Amino acid sequence: MLDLIGKKILISGASSGIGRECAIFCSKIGATLIIIGRDKSRLQNTLDSLSGKNHIQLLLDITDFESLESVISKAIENIGKIDGFLHCAGIESTVPLRSMNAKKYRELFSVNTISALELSRIISKKKNINPNGASFIFISSVMGILGASGKVGYCSSKSALISASKAMAVELAPKKIRVNCVLPGMVETEMTKKMILELPTESAKEIKTKHPLGYGETIDIANLCAFLLSDLSKWITGTELVIDGGYSCQ
Amino acid sequence: MKKSDFLNELHEFLEIESVESFNVNTNLINLDEYDSLAIMSIVAFIDEKFSSKLTSNQLAGIVTIKDLIELVGNEKFED
């Protein structure tokens, strides 16, 4: 039976989309959460939607790497040692190579990749992690293993998460920390709706027809993440799980 | 930004080689280089220069560079 009773889980990017849905679902099946987001009212909205009590919300910019450790450690002191970390924070970018530059790559990698690695470093410290084991999940993307026009920056930032999770899975196995990536296809969220609007109409139609089961819902991703955070997946580590309605099987 | 600078930069950015004269009356749709990638590039170009996010639906309505300038807003150009 799937449950997260008694587990303390930290979720980044919890104010919207997949992160918000995962937070709501994890709380529903028993987890106590630290939720992180940048938007005050939307993060509060997520907090108000959670089941159970004693959850903590942290309003912070996860790319403010200097102050990350003190804020996270303090929250963990209050809630107790961590059993799970779910990195949902991420930004989307559809910009052709000729329009990319170092600043844009830095912004993408800071939010999508480096923040995941920094949070993992902080959470995996002995003083912060449950010594009996834990599960880390990075929300990558099916674009982390595929390519598309205008996605050089996005694909590379999401792909880096996959290889980092494999290295981390080996390195953190002695601490009984499992590390996996989830690779969603197109899931309907505010972020992806905005992205579709910016795409040429033909490209948008093409993406939809390439998903045999249609676009996904945030709960589809939350179900898989809950499984990976639970003890039911205790022998799964260092792998990437594609969840894309068939997008990548053609 | 001057319209002439805008034209020059856009010309270079889109790597237009299919027409000799690139001016406000140039028909974008007829250009060999005007494909879905060019549309994405224009969205990125306008965002970078004017901090303005155009949607593809908006861009679908433009034919000439003049239309694009009007979409961005004539007031944002100096001449």
Interface residues (C-beta under 8 A of the other chain):
Chain A: T94 V95 P96 R98 S99 S149 G150 L197 E198 L199 P200 T201 E202 S203 A204
Chain B: F13 E15 S36 L37 I39 M40 S41 V43 A44 F45 E48 K53 L54 T55 S56 N57 L59 A60
